[in-house]
Amino acid sequence: MARILVADDEAGIREFLTDALELDAHQVVAAKDGREAARLLDERGFDLVLTDLKMPGQDGMSILRKVRAEQPEVEVIVMTAHGTVDNAVEAMKLGAFEYLQKPISGPDELRLLVARALERRGLRDRLDGAERHGEGQVPPLSYGDPAMRAVVEAIGKVAKTSATVLLLGESGTGKEVAARTIHALSPRSSKPFSAINCAALSEQLLESELFGHEKGAFTGASERKRGRLELCDGGTFFLDEVGELKLELQAKLLRVLQERRFERVGGSRTLEVDVRWVAATNRDLRAMVEKGQFREDLYHRLAVFPIRLPPLRERRGDLLPLARALLERIARDLKRSQPRLTPAAERRILAASWRGNVRELANALERAAILSDGEPGGDIEATHLWIDEATSSADAVGDVAGHAEYAEHAAHAAPAGAGEAAAVRPLVELEREAILHALATVDGNRRRAAELLGIGERTLYDKLKKYGID
């Protein structure tokens, strides 16, 4: 049973939707227009919002932006009449779960779509719980941006199985968080989770840590030691930076994956182990295979279910929600109230490329929280945020080039091999895109959008007229 908000200006549609959803024992609250829907969202908590795109006063797109900005965990289904599918596609880009085209064929189509949306909402709740399960200082796995939705859904599906998972992505993108989440959502969640960094130990120590050793196996081995694999029996074993393994150790690891058997270092007794494997790397394993630096058979054993975690520069919609989530955790660790990001600080966060990804963002926010503590209001100003200038874009307008929609458009804007000049877009286009992005970020609030852009509200008003933006 879920709490569902239905927003539509047609009484007949509201009644049909309410009756159909109540067949599944959902609690349904109906709103006759966008303004009433916005008020209800402020007053009550919902698991799902079902909204028409075309409504008087406040349309469904503004409701979608409000939900995405204030309650990103809530799923949104938009309804659209025939001939306005383009608007529905735009809503999907802004984070809607799916669109439903009117006239609705019957209650079964609606109930199936709602069930799917609520299933993903349940997955998000389990992901949140997994993040809190033994995570310590590990940054959260944020999934509000469209670039992360496929990752979240893939994790939810593969976690139910025992398939080997290969996590790909740059350093700091949250690969260990993803690995722990897979374990927490799996049938093995009550068993151990063990992680080892293949780049942090010498080859001999790494082998001993993995397989254990017998007394006298090498200098300093004064007693028998059980390895991490043996201790993790029945659970999930996470191999971080697996691309750093030496070829000899790769061969021994391959045998464990294939046969589930191994011997301790210096021992002859064969041990059996049942673990679920999750590996991670920031290196191109296929290229390493071609160069003879990584075994092809081991690569195929590890890459049963590859998942790529996108870097922050491809997840612009996650930046501010992720920053606030990190600040909540940082404030808790510092035993202080959570500081607020000023508009100038938000603008600075959005302008940086964050090549160190979540780890770099977390470090910058922790330093800023410490600097802002004790100052009037305790807010984090742009001056509190130290960002390596080498990894920061020139300004907030330049940041639009990192936005997913812009990147896709730019990829098709110039033909291949056309040269640098062909890839340059007119400044007026960049400015218009920056204004649209700022307005979308603050749910159409012109004052806040002007602050984010670093211009006056009157100047923004003039530019809206100039570019024909309603």
JOVEN-V682066 format. One record per pair of residues at least 4 apart in sequence whose C-alpha atoms are under 7 Angstrom apart, sorted by the first residue. I is the first residue (numbers start at 0). J is the second residue. D is the distance in Angstrom with one decimal. If there is no record, write none. Layout:
BEGIN
<<I & J & D> <I & J & D>>
END
This chain:
BEGIN
<<0 & 24 & 5.7> <0 & 25 & 4.7> <1 & 25 & 5.0> <1 & 26 & 6.0> <1 & 46 & 6.1> <2 & 25 & 6.1> <2 & 26 & 4.8> <2 & 27 & 6.1> <2 & 45 & 5.0> <2 & 46 & 5.3> <2 & 47 & 6.7> <3 & 26 & 6.1> <3 & 27 & 4.9> <3 & 28 & 6.3> <3 & 45 & 5.7> <3 & 46 & 6.0> <3 & 47 & 4.9> <3 & 48 & 5.7> <4 & 27 & 6.0> <4 & 28 & 5.0> <4 & 29 & 5.9> <4 & 45 & 6.6> <4 & 47 & 6.4> <4 & 48 & 4.8> <4 & 49 & 6.1> <5 & 13 & 6.9> <5 & 28 & 6.1> <5 & 29 & 4.7> <5 & 30 & 6.1> <5 & 48 & 6.1> <5 & 49 & 4.8> <5 & 50 & 5.8> <6 & 29 & 5.9> <6 & 30 & 4.6> <6 & 31 & 6.0> <6 & 32 & 6.1> <6 & 33 & 6.8> <6 & 36 & 6.1> <6 & 49 & 6.3> <6 & 50 & 4.6> <6 & 51 & 6.2> <7 & 12 & 6.9> <7 & 13 & 6.1> <7 & 30 & 6.5> <7 & 31 & 5.5> <7 & 32 & 5.8> <7 & 50 & 6.2> <7 & 51 & 5.3> <7 & 54 & 6.8> <8 & 31 & 4.8> <8 & 32 & 5.2> <8 & 54 & 6.0> <9 & 13 & 6.4> <10 & 14 & 6.2> <11 & 15 & 6.2> <12 & 16 & 6.1> <13 & 17 & 6.0> <13 & 29 & 6.5> <14 & 18 & 6.1> <15 & 19 & 6.2> <16 & 20 & 6.1> <17 & 21 & 6.0> <17 & 27 & 6.1> <18 & 22 & 6.5> <19 & 106 & 5.5> <20 & 25 & 5.9> <20 & 110 & 6.5> <21 & 25 & 5.0> <21 & 26 & 6.7> <21 & 27 & 7.0> <30 & 35 & 5.6> <30 & 36 & 5.3> <31 & 35 & 6.6> <32 & 36 & 6.3> <32 & 54 & 5.9> <32 & 55 & 6.4> <33 & 37 & 6.1> <33 & 54 & 6.3> <33 & 56 & 6.3> <33 & 57 & 4.4> <33 & 58 & 5.5> <33 & 59 & 6.6> <33 & 62 & 6.8> <34 & 38 & 6.3> <34 & 56 & 6.4> <34 & 57 & 5.6> <35 & 39 & 6.2> <36 & 40 & 6.2> <37 & 41 & 6.4> <37 & 62 & 6.6> <38 & 42 & 6.3> <39 & 43 & 5.8> <40 & 44 & 6.7> <45 & 73 & 7.0> <46 & 73 & 5.4> <46 & 74 & 6.8> <47 & 73 & 5.6> <47 & 74 & 5.0> <47 & 75 & 5.9> <48 & 74 & 6.4> <48 & 75 & 4.8> <48 & 76 & 6.3> <49 & 75 & 5.9> <49 & 76 & 4.8> <49 & 77 & 5.9> <50 & 59 & 5.7> <50 & 76 & 6.5> <50 & 77 & 5.0> <50 & 78 & 6.0> <51 & 59 & 5.5> <51 & 77 & 5.7> <51 & 78 & 4.5> <51 & 79 & 6.2> <52 & 58 & 5.7> <52 & 59 & 4.0> <52 & 60 & 6.0> <52 & 77 & 6.3> <52 & 78 & 6.0> <52 & 79 & 5.9> <53 & 58 & 5.4> <53 & 59 & 6.2> <54 & 58 & 4.8> <54 & 59 & 6.8> <57 & 61 & 6.6> <58 & 62 & 6.7> <59 & 63 & 6.1> <60 & 64 & 6.3> <60 & 90 & 6.7> <61 & 65 & 6.1> <61 & 442 & 6.5> <62 & 66 & 6.2> <63 & 67 & 6.1> <63 & 75 & 6.8> <64 & 68 & 6.0> <64 & 439 & 7.0> <64 & 442 & 5.5> <65 & 69 & 6.0> <65 & 442 & 6.1> <66 & 70 & 5.0> <66 & 71 & 6.1> <66 & 73 & 6.9> <67 & 71 & 4.5> <71 & 143 & 6.2> <72 & 120 & 6.9> <73 & 120 & 6.9> <74 & 95 & 6.9> <74 & 96 & 6.1> <74 & 116 & 6.4> <74 & 120 & 6.5> <75 & 95 & 5.1> <75 & 96 & 5.5> <76 & 95 & 5.9> <76 & 96 & 5.6> <76 & 97 & 5.2> <76 & 98 & 5.5> <77 & 87 & 6.9> <77 & 95 & 6.9> <77 & 97 & 6.6> <77 & 98 & 4.7> <77 & 99 & 6.2> <78 & 98 & 5.6> <78 & 99 & 4.7> <78 & 100 & 5.7> <78 & 101 & 6.8> <79 & 83 & 6.2> <79 & 84 & 6.6> <79 & 87 & 6.6> <79 & 99 & 6.3> <79 & 100 & 5.0> <79 & 101 & 5.8> <80 & 100 & 5.7> <80 & 101 & 4.7> <80 & 102 & 6.9> <81 & 100 & 6.5> <81 & 101 & 6.2> <83 & 87 & 6.9> <84 & 88 & 6.3> <85 & 89 & 6.3> <86 & 90 & 6.2> <87 & 91 & 6.3> <87 & 98 & 6.1> <88 & 92 & 6.5> <89 & 93 & 6.5> <90 & 94 & 6.5> <90 & 95 & 5.6> <91 & 95 & 4.5> <91 & 96 & 6.6> <91 & 97 & 6.5> <94 & 145 & 6.2> <96 & 116 & 6.7> <104 & 108 & 6.9> <105 & 109 & 7.0> <106 & 110 & 6.0> <107 & 111 & 6.1> <108 & 112 & 6.3> <109 & 113 & 6.2> <110 & 114 & 6.0> <111 & 115 & 6.3> <112 & 116 & 6.3> <113 & 117 & 6.1> <114 & 118 & 6.1> <115 & 119 & 6.5> <116 & 120 & 6.3> <117 & 121 & 6.1> <118 & 122 & 6.3> <119 & 123 & 6.2> <120 & 124 & 6.4> <121 & 125 & 6.3> <122 & 126 & 6.1> <122 & 155 & 6.5> <123 & 127 & 6.2> <124 & 128 & 6.3> <125 & 129 & 6.1> <126 & 130 & 6.2> <126 & 180 & 6.4> <127 & 131 & 6.6> <128 & 132 & 6.3> <129 & 180 & 5.2> <129 & 183 & 5.4> <130 & 134 & 6.0> <130 & 139 & 6.2> <130 & 180 & 6.5> <137 & 176 & 6.7> <138 & 325 & 6.8> <140 & 173 & 6.5> <140 & 176 & 6.4> <141 & 317 & 6.6> <141 & 321 & 6.1> <142 & 147 & 5.0> <142 & 148 & 6.0> <142 & 151 & 6.8> <143 & 147 & 6.9> <143 & 316 & 6.8> <143 & 317 & 5.7> <144 & 148 & 6.8> <144 & 314 & 5.7> <144 & 316 & 4.8> <144 & 317 & 5.2> <146 & 313 & 6.9> <146 & 314 & 5.9> <147 & 151 & 6.2> <148 & 152 & 6.3> <149 & 153 & 6.0> <150 & 154 & 6.1> <150 & 306 & 6.8> <150 & 308 & 6.9> <151 & 155 & 6.2> <152 & 156 & 6.3> <153 & 157 & 6.1> <154 & 158 & 5.8> <154 & 181 & 6.2> <157 & 162 & 6.8> <158 & 181 & 4.8> <158 & 182 & 6.8> <158 & 184 & 5.7> <158 & 185 & 4.9> <159 & 184 & 6.9> <159 & 185 & 5.0> <159 & 186 & 6.5> <161 & 275 & 5.8> <162 & 303 & 6.8> <162 & 304 & 6.9> <163 & 275 & 6.5> <163 & 276 & 5.0> <163 & 277 & 5.7> <163 & 301 & 6.0> <163 & 303 & 5.6> <163 & 304 & 6.2> <164 & 276 & 6.6> <164 & 277 & 4.7> <164 & 278 & 6.3> <164 & 301 & 6.5> <164 & 302 & 6.4> <164 & 303 & 6.2> <164 & 304 & 4.8> <164 & 305 & 5.7> <165 & 277 & 5.9> <165 & 278 & 4.9> <165 & 279 & 5.6> <165 & 301 & 5.9> <165 & 302 & 5.2> <165 & 304 & 6.1> <165 & 305 & 4.5> <165 & 306 & 6.2> <166 & 174 & 6.2> <166 & 278 & 6.1> <166 & 279 & 4.5> <166 & 280 & 6.6> <166 & 305 & 5.9> <166 & 306 & 5.0> <166 & 307 & 5.9> <167 & 279 & 5.9> <167 & 280 & 5.5> <167 & 281 & 6.0> <167 & 306 & 6.0> <167 & 307 & 4.6> <167 & 308 & 6.1> <168 & 172 & 6.5> <168 & 280 & 6.7> <168 & 281 & 5.1> <168 & 307 & 5.7> <168 & 308 & 5.1> <168 & 309 & 6.4> <169 & 281 & 4.9> <169 & 310 & 6.6> <170 & 281 & 6.2> <170 & 355 & 6.8> <171 & 355 & 6.0> <171 & 356 & 5.1> <171 & 357 & 5.3> <171 & 358 & 5.0> <172 & 308 & 6.3> <172 & 309 & 6.9> <172 & 310 & 5.8> <172 & 356 & 5.7> <172 & 357 & 5.8> <173 & 177 & 6.2> <174 & 178 & 6.2> <174 & 279 & 6.6> <175 & 179 & 6.1> <176 & 180 & 6.1> <177 & 181 & 6.2> <178 & 182 & 6.4> <178 & 237 & 6.9> <178 & 277 & 6.5> <179 & 183 & 6.1> <180 & 184 & 6.1> <181 & 185 & 6.1> <182 & 187 & 6.6> <182 & 188 & 5.5> <182 & 235 & 6.2> <183 & 188 & 4.8> <184 & 188 & 6.5> <187 & 233 & 6.7> <187 & 234 & 5.4> <190 & 233 & 6.0> <190 & 234 & 4.6> <191 & 231 & 5.4> <191 & 234 & 4.8> <191 & 235 & 6.5> <192 & 231 & 6.7> <192 & 234 & 5.8> <192 & 235 & 4.9> <192 & 236 & 6.0> <193 & 227 & 6.9> <193 & 231 & 6.3> <193 & 235 & 6.4> <193 & 236 & 5.0> <193 & 237 & 6.0> <194 & 236 & 6.0> <194 & 237 & 4.5> <194 & 238 & 6.1> <195 & 237 & 6.4> <195 & 238 & 5.5> <195 & 239 & 6.0> <196 & 238 & 6.3> <196 & 239 & 4.7> <196 & 240 & 6.0> <197 & 205 & 6.9> <197 & 238 & 6.8> <197 & 239 & 6.0> <197 & 240 & 5.5> <197 & 241 & 5.8> <197 & 243 & 6.0> <197 & 244 & 6.2> <198 & 240 & 6.1> <198 & 243 & 5.6> <200 & 204 & 5.9> <200 & 205 & 5.5> <201 & 205 & 5.9> <202 & 206 & 6.2> <203 & 207 & 6.3> <204 & 208 & 6.0> <205 & 209 & 6.1> <206 & 210 & 6.0> <207 & 211 & 4.6> <207 & 212 & 5.7> <207 & 226 & 6.6> <207 & 264 & 6.3> <208 & 226 & 5.2> <208 & 227 & 5.9> <209 & 226 & 5.1> <209 & 227 & 5.1> <209 & 228 & 5.7> <210 & 226 & 4.4> <210 & 227 & 6.6> <210 & 228 & 6.2> <210 & 262 & 6.7> <210 & 263 & 5.0> <210 & 264 & 6.6> <211 & 224 & 5.2> <211 & 225 & 4.5> <211 & 226 & 3.5> <211 & 263 & 5.0> <211 & 264 & 6.1> <212 & 216 & 6.3> <212 & 223 & 5.8> <212 & 224 & 5.3> <212 & 225 & 6.7> <212 & 263 & 4.7> <212 & 264 & 4.3> <212 & 265 & 6.0> <212 & 266 & 6.9> <213 & 222 & 6.6> <213 & 223 & 4.4> <213 & 224 & 6.4> <213 & 263 & 6.4> <213 & 264 & 6.2> <213 & 265 & 5.5> <213 & 266 & 5.8> <214 & 220 & 5.4> <214 & 221 & 5.4> <214 & 222 & 4.2> <214 & 223 & 4.6> <215 & 220 & 5.1> <215 & 221 & 6.0> <216 & 220 & 6.0> <216 & 264 & 6.3> <216 & 265 & 4.6> <225 & 229 & 6.3> <225 & 230 & 6.9> <226 & 230 & 6.4> <227 & 231 & 6.0> <228 & 232 & 6.5> <229 & 272 & 6.4> <231 & 235 & 6.9> <231 & 236 & 6.9> <231 & 274 & 6.8> <232 & 272 & 5.5> <232 & 273 & 5.3> <232 & 274 & 5.6> <233 & 273 & 5.3> <233 & 274 & 5.2> <234 & 274 & 5.2> <234 & 275 & 6.3> <235 & 274 & 5.4> <235 & 275 & 4.6> <235 & 276 & 6.0> <236 & 274 & 6.3> <236 & 275 & 6.0> <236 & 276 & 5.1> <236 & 277 & 6.2> <237 & 276 & 6.2> <237 & 277 & 4.8> <237 & 278 & 5.6> <238 & 277 & 6.3> <238 & 278 & 4.5> <238 & 279 & 6.3> <239 & 278 & 5.8> <239 & 279 & 4.9> <239 & 280 & 6.4> <240 & 279 & 5.6> <240 & 280 & 4.5> <240 & 281 & 6.9> <241 & 278 & 6.3> <241 & 279 & 6.0> <241 & 280 & 5.7> <242 & 280 & 5.9> <242 & 282 & 6.4> <242 & 284 & 6.7> <244 & 248 & 6.4> <244 & 249 & 6.2> <245 & 249 & 6.2> <246 & 250 & 6.5> <246 & 293 & 6.6> <247 & 251 & 6.8> <248 & 252 & 6.1> <249 & 253 & 6.1> <250 & 254 & 6.6> <251 & 255 & 6.7> <252 & 256 & 6.4> <253 & 257 & 6.1> <253 & 297 & 5.6> <254 & 258 & 5.7> <254 & 260 & 6.9> <255 & 259 & 4.4> <255 & 260 & 5.1> <255 & 261 & 6.0> <259 & 271 & 5.7> <259 & 272 & 5.4> <259 & 273 & 6.5> <260 & 269 & 6.4> <260 & 270 & 5.5> <260 & 271 & 4.5> <260 & 272 & 6.3> <261 & 269 & 5.6> <261 & 270 & 5.5> <261 & 271 & 6.7> <262 & 266 & 6.0> <262 & 267 & 6.2> <262 & 268 & 5.9> <262 & 269 & 4.9> <262 & 270 & 6.0> <278 & 301 & 6.9> <283 & 287 & 6.4> <284 & 288 & 6.1> <284 & 293 & 6.9> <285 & 289 & 6.4> <286 & 290 & 6.4> <287 & 291 & 6.1> <287 & 292 & 4.9> <287 & 293 & 5.3> <288 & 292 & 5.7> <288 & 293 & 4.7> <288 & 294 & 5.9> <288 & 295 & 5.6> <294 & 298 & 6.2> <295 & 299 & 6.4> <296 & 300 & 6.3> <297 & 301 & 6.2> <298 & 302 & 6.0> <299 & 303 & 6.6> <309 & 313 & 6.2> <310 & 314 & 6.8> <310 & 356 & 6.1> <311 & 315 & 6.5> <311 & 353 & 6.5> <311 & 356 & 5.4> <312 & 352 & 5.6> <312 & 353 & 6.7> <312 & 401 & 5.9> <313 & 401 & 6.6> <313 & 402 & 6.6> <313 & 403 & 6.0> <314 & 318 & 7.0> <315 & 402 & 6.0> <317 & 321 & 5.6> <318 & 322 & 6.0> <318 & 349 & 6.9> <319 & 323 & 6.2> <319 & 345 & 7.0> <320 & 324 & 6.3> <321 & 325 & 6.1> <322 & 326 & 6.1> <323 & 327 & 6.2> <324 & 328 & 6.6> <325 & 329 & 6.1> <325 & 361 & 6.4> <326 & 330 & 5.8> <326 & 337 & 6.4> <326 & 364 & 6.7> <327 & 331 & 6.3> <327 & 337 & 5.7> <328 & 332 & 6.3> <329 & 333 & 6.1> <329 & 365 & 6.2> <330 & 334 & 5.9> <330 & 335 & 5.2> <330 & 336 & 5.9> <330 & 337 & 5.1> <331 & 335 & 6.4> <338 & 368 & 6.9> <338 & 377 & 5.8> <338 & 378 & 5.2> <338 & 379 & 6.4> <339 & 378 & 4.9> <339 & 379 & 6.0> <340 & 344 & 5.7> <340 & 345 & 6.1> <340 & 378 & 6.0> <340 & 379 & 5.0> <340 & 380 & 6.7> <341 & 345 & 6.2> <341 & 378 & 6.5> <341 & 379 & 6.1> <341 & 380 & 5.7> <342 & 346 & 6.1> <342 & 450 & 6.2> <342 & 451 & 5.9> <343 & 347 & 6.2> <343 & 380 & 6.5> <343 & 381 & 5.4> <343 & 451 & 6.6> <344 & 348 & 6.2> <344 & 379 & 6.6> <344 & 380 & 5.1> <344 & 381 & 4.0> <345 & 349 & 6.2> <346 & 350 & 6.2> <346 & 395 & 6.5> <346 & 451 & 5.3> <347 & 351 & 6.5> <347 & 381 & 6.2> <349 & 395 & 6.6> <349 & 398 & 6.9> <350 & 391 & 6.6> <350 & 392 & 5.8> <350 & 394 & 5.6> <350 & 395 & 4.6> <350 & 398 & 5.1> <351 & 390 & 6.6> <351 & 391 & 4.1> <351 & 392 & 5.4> <352 & 390 & 5.7> <352 & 391 & 5.2> <352 & 392 & 6.2> <353 & 359 & 6.5> <353 & 360 & 6.8> <353 & 390 & 6.2> <354 & 390 & 6.1> <355 & 359 & 4.7> <356 & 360 & 6.4> <357 & 361 & 6.0> <358 & 362 & 6.2> <359 & 363 & 6.2> <360 & 364 & 6.2> <361 & 365 & 6.1> <362 & 366 & 6.3> <363 & 367 & 6.2> <363 & 384 & 6.0> <363 & 385 & 6.1> <363 & 386 & 6.8> <364 & 368 & 6.0> <364 & 384 & 6.8> <365 & 369 & 6.3> <366 & 370 & 6.3> <367 & 371 & 6.0> <367 & 379 & 6.4> <367 & 383 & 4.7> <367 & 384 & 5.3> <368 & 372 & 6.1> <368 & 379 & 6.6> <370 & 383 & 6.3> <371 & 377 & 5.4> <371 & 378 & 6.3> <371 & 379 & 5.7> <371 & 383 & 6.8> <372 & 377 & 5.5> <373 & 377 & 6.1> <379 & 383 & 6.2> <387 & 391 & 6.6> <392 & 397 & 6.3> <392 & 398 & 6.3> <393 & 397 & 6.1> <394 & 398 & 6.5> <395 & 452 & 6.8> <396 & 429 & 6.9> <396 & 430 & 6.6> <396 & 433 & 5.5> <399 & 405 & 6.6> <399 & 433 & 6.0> <400 & 405 & 5.8> <400 & 406 & 6.0> <401 & 406 & 6.3> <402 & 406 & 6.0> <403 & 407 & 6.2> <404 & 408 & 6.3> <405 & 409 & 5.9> <406 & 410 & 6.1> <407 & 411 & 6.9> <408 & 412 & 6.2> <413 & 417 & 6.6> <413 & 421 & 5.6> <413 & 422 & 5.4> <417 & 421 & 5.6> <418 & 422 & 6.9> <419 & 423 & 6.8> <424 & 428 & 6.8> <425 & 429 & 6.7> <426 & 430 & 6.1> <427 & 431 & 6.1> <428 & 432 & 6.2> <429 & 433 & 6.1> <430 & 434 & 6.2> <431 & 435 & 6.3> <431 & 466 & 6.8> <432 & 436 & 6.1> <433 & 437 & 6.1> <434 & 438 & 6.2> <435 & 439 & 6.1> <436 & 440 & 6.1> <437 & 441 & 6.5> <437 & 448 & 5.2> <437 & 451 & 6.7> <438 & 442 & 6.0> <438 & 443 & 4.6> <438 & 444 & 6.5> <438 & 445 & 6.9> <438 & 448 & 5.4> <439 & 443 & 5.9> <441 & 447 & 6.5> <441 & 448 & 6.4> <444 & 448 & 6.1> <445 & 449 & 6.0> <445 & 456 & 6.8> <446 & 450 & 6.4> <446 & 456 & 5.8> <447 & 451 & 6.2> <448 & 452 & 6.2> <449 & 453 & 6.0> <449 & 454 & 5.3> <449 & 455 & 5.8> <449 & 456 & 5.4> <449 & 459 & 6.1> <450 & 454 & 6.3> <454 & 458 & 6.5> <454 & 459 & 6.8> <455 & 459 & 6.3> <456 & 460 & 6.2> <457 & 461 & 6.3> <458 & 462 & 6.3> <459 & 463 & 6.1> <460 & 464 & 6.5> <461 & 465 & 6.2> <462 & 466 & 6.1> <463 & 467 & 5.8> <463 & 468 & 4.9> <464 & 468 & 6.4>>
END
